[in-house]
């Protein structure tokens, strides 16, 4: 199951966990995704999609 936004294509990015002693270990930053029902203009129906919260905020504007 992929963690990718179906609208903008945003996926996980990588970085480092940095402890107090400045030791670096690899980690993943996951996008904030949620299943939402969105009205599709092409088909004229509501479709269930995985959307990141940034896209959802932009669509409501």
KOLVOSE-284382 format. One record per residue (C-alpha): residue in one letter; x, y, z. Coordinates in steps of 0.2 Angstrom, whole numbers, plus 5000, padded with zeros to 4 digits. Example, Ala and Ser with C-alpha at 12.3 -4.5 7.8 and 13.67 -1.06 7.14 Angstrom:
# KOLVOSE-284382
A506249785039 S506849955036 
***
This chain:
# KOLVOSE-284382
X500050005000 X500850164994 X500850325004 X500650444989 X499450584986 X498350544971 X498250724966 X499950804968 X501050644969 X501850694986 X502650534994 X503850495008 X505450595009 X507050545019 X508050625032 X508950605048 X508450575066 X509750685076 X509950635094 X510650755108 X512350675105 X512150725087 X512150545081 X511250535064 X510150385059 X509050375044 X507150405045 X505650435033 X504450585033 X502750525028 X501450635020 X499850675030 X498650575020 X496750545022 X495450455012 X494150585006 X492750574994 X493050704981 X491850764967 X492750714950 X492350844937 X492750724922 X491550584927 X490250694937 X490350574952 X491150574969 X492650464970 X493650404985 X495450464985 X497050474996 X497350654997 X498650755007 X498050885019 X498951025009 X497950974993 X496350965003 X496651145010 X496951214993 X495351134986 X494251214999 X494951384995 
***
